[in-house]
Amino acid sequence: MNSKICIIGCGWLGFPLAKKLIKLGNTVHGSTTSKEKLSQLEDAQINPFLIQFSSEGVIGNLKSCLNNCKTLIVNIPPGLRKNPGNDYVKQMTHFVECIEESSVENVLFIGSTSVYDDEQGFPVINENSPTSNDNIPIQLLEVEALFSKNKNFKTTILRFSGLFAEDRHPAKYLSGKTNLKNGDAPINLIHRDDCISIIISVVKSNIWNTIINASTPSHPTKKNYYTSICESLQIPIPEFDNTTISKGKIIDSTKLVQLLDYDFKIKSLL
């Protein structure tokens, strides 16, 4: 690899991704919403840009950030659970209009498997499975469509399950909590290292105009998994409500493995 790549969103996932791409010989333009992080990006040899998105438009020099970049990686957490009033679709509409006027030919959009409903019986979910009709998933799907249906560039939607790594693990958030639901449901998680490797594989292999689900091919129950992890970390284990029927799903990554000939770095969660 030896090209100019733009990453919109150099945070917990995007920053180590950018550093890996640079090690592979690429030039990387990267955005952050924090002035304090500009120097951190620059120190990592990332060309830094301060970019923010609002319903009114794009704040910052997005044109320069995209300049001469053939590949764009969009890694922007929508933040709809914390701020349900956000007009994520309007924000991304402004973004897409800027991409149309740029040199970008290929877009890798980081999405989420939360667009699929949890159900009793834990159905196996692939890229052709029905998506949710709830409000937040609908907005996520509308934004995916803004990119995938645009004829000015090619887009691949990469839907990740819940991301984790040693420095950010959901078990730490759930530790000591009580009356948690869906204890018998299967876990759908993916390690950040796998996410980075998968993104690079998609870009390197030129896999465009498709949707790919990505989840570790290990799905222990939430109760067993979080109990085990909390015990290993020596923190209080969570307690689950066993009186209600659990709902969940199993994200199938078969398409990912076949398209990329991909071998997961983290194969088992326990």
WOKASUL-V692850 format. One record per residue. N is the residue number from 0. SS is DSSP state (H for helix, E for strand, - for the rest). OMEGA is omega in whole degrees, -180 to 180 (none if undefined). NEAR is the number of other C-alpha atoms within 8 Angstrom. Layout:
# WOKASUL-V692850
<<N/SS/OMEGA/NEAR> <N/SS/OMEGA/NEAR>>
This chain:
# WOKASUL-V692850
<<0/-/178/6> <1/-/-177/7> <2/-/178/9> <3/E/-175/12> <4/E/177/13> <5/E/175/13> <6/E/175/15> <7/E/-178/13> <8/-/-180/13> <9/-/179/13> <10/-/-174/7> <11/-/176/6> <12/-/-173/9> <13/H/-178/12> <14/H/177/11> <15/H/174/9> <16/H/180/9> <17/H/-180/13> <18/H/178/11> <19/H/179/8> <20/H/178/12> <21/H/177/12> <22/H/180/7> <23/-/174/8> <24/-/-179/9> <25/-/168/12> <26/E/-175/11> <27/E/166/14> <28/E/-177/14> <29/E/-180/16> <30/E/173/13> <31/E/176/16> <32/-/-175/8> <33/-/177/7> <34/H/-177/7> <35/H/-177/6> <36/H/-179/8> <37/H/-180/12> <38/H/178/8> <39/H/177/8> <40/H/-178/13> <41/H/178/10> <42/H/179/7> <43/-/179/7> <44/-/173/9> <45/-/175/14> <46/E/-168/9> <47/E/177/12> <48/E/177/13> <49/E/-175/12> <50/-/174/12> <51/E/-180/9> <52/E/177/10> <53/-/179/9> <54/-/-178/9> <55/-/-179/5> <56/-/-180/9> <57/E/178/12> <58/E/-179/9> <59/-/-174/8> <60/-/-179/9> <61/H/180/11> <62/H/179/8> <63/H/179/6> <64/H/-179/11> <65/H/-171/14> <66/-/177/8> <67/-/178/8> <68/-/178/12> <69/-/-177/11> <70/E/179/13> <71/E/175/14> <72/E/-177/12> <73/E/-175/11> <74/-/-175/11> <75/-/175/7> <76/-/-176/4> <77/-/178/5> <78/-/-175/8> <79/-/179/10> <80/-/178/6> <81/-/-178/5> <82/-/-176/7> <83/-/180/7> <84/-/179/5> <85/-/174/7> <86/-/-176/7> <87/H/-179/11> <88/H/180/10> <89/H/179/9> <90/H/-177/14> <91/H/174/11> <92/H/176/10> <93/H/-179/11> <94/H/-179/11> <95/H/178/10> <96/H/178/8> <97/H/179/10> <98/H/-180/10> <99/H/-178/9> <100/-/-175/6> <101/-/179/10> <102/-/-175/10> <103/-/177/14> <104/-/-175/9> <105/E/179/11> <106/E/171/14> <107/E/-176/14> <108/E/180/13> <109/E/179/12> <110/E/-174/10> <111/E/176/10> <112/H/175/10> <113/H/176/7> <114/H/177/11> <115/-/-179/11> <116/-/166/9> <117/-/-178/8> <118/E/171/9> <119/-/-179/9> <120/-/174/7> <121/-/-179/12> <122/E/174/9> <123/E/-173/8> <124/E/170/11> <125/-/-174/9> <126/-/179/7> <127/-/-178/5> <128/-/178/7> <129/-/178/5> <130/-/-173/8> <131/-/175/9> <132/-/178/6> <133/-/-171/6> <134/H/-177/6> <135/H/177/8> <136/H/179/13> <137/H/178/11> <138/H/178/10> <139/H/-179/11> <140/H/177/9> <141/H/179/9> <142/H/175/12> <143/H/-178/11> <144/H/177/9> <145/H/-179/11> <146/H/-171/11> <147/H/-179/11> <148/-/-180/6> <149/-/-176/9> <150/-/-178/5> <151/-/179/6> <152/-/177/10> <153/E/-178/12> <154/E/167/13> <155/E/177/14> <156/E/179/14> <157/E/-177/13> <158/E/178/12> <159/E/166/14> <160/-/-177/14> <161/E/-178/8> <162/E/175/9> <163/E/171/12> <164/E/-176/9> <165/-/-179/5> <166/-/177/5> <167/E/-176/7> <168/-/-179/9> <169/H/179/7> <170/H/-180/9> <171/H/178/9> <172/H/-177/6> <173/H/-177/10> <174/-/176/11> <175/-/180/9> <176/-/-178/9> <177/-/175/8> <178/-/179/7> <179/E/-177/10> <180/-/170/9> <181/-/-179/13> <182/-/-180/12> <183/-/-179/8> <184/-/179/12> <185/E/177/12> <186/-/171/11> <187/-/-179/13> <188/E/175/10> <189/E/-178/15> <190/E/180/11> <191/H/179/10> <192/H/176/8> <193/H/178/11> <194/H/-179/10> <195/H/-180/11> <196/H/180/8> <197/H/178/9> <198/H/-179/9> <199/H/179/9> <200/H/178/9> <201/H/-179/11> <202/H/-178/10> <203/H/-177/7> <204/H/-179/7> <205/-/177/6> <206/-/-175/8> <207/-/179/9> <208/-/177/9> <209/E/175/8> <210/E/-179/9> <211/E/172/12> <212/E/-179/16> <213/E/179/13> <214/-/177/12> <215/-/-176/15> <216/-/177/8> <217/-/-172/9> <218/-/174/10> <219/-/178/10> <220/E/180/11> <221/H/-179/12> <222/H/-179/10> <223/H/-176/8> <224/H/-175/12> <225/H/174/12> <226/H/-179/10> <227/H/-178/9> <228/H/-179/9> <229/H/177/14> <230/H/-179/10> <231/H/178/7> <232/H/-179/6> <233/-/175/6> <234/-/-177/10> <235/-/-180/8> <236/-/177/12> <237/-/178/12> <238/-/-177/10> <239/E/176/11> <240/-/-178/11> <241/-/-175/7> <242/-/-180/4> <243/-/180/7> <244/-/-178/7> <245/-/172/10> <246/-/-180/11> <247/E/180/14> <248/E/175/15> <249/E/-180/12> <250/E/-178/13> <251/-/-179/12> <252/-/-177/13> <253/H/-179/6> <254/H/178/9> <255/H/-178/12> <256/H/-178/10> <257/H/-178/8> <258/H/-173/7> <259/H/-173/9> <260/-/-169/7> <261/-/177/9> <262/-/-177/5> <263/-/176/7> <264/-/177/6> <265/-/-175/9> <266/-/-177/8> <267/-/-180/7> <268/-/178/9> <269/-/none/5>>
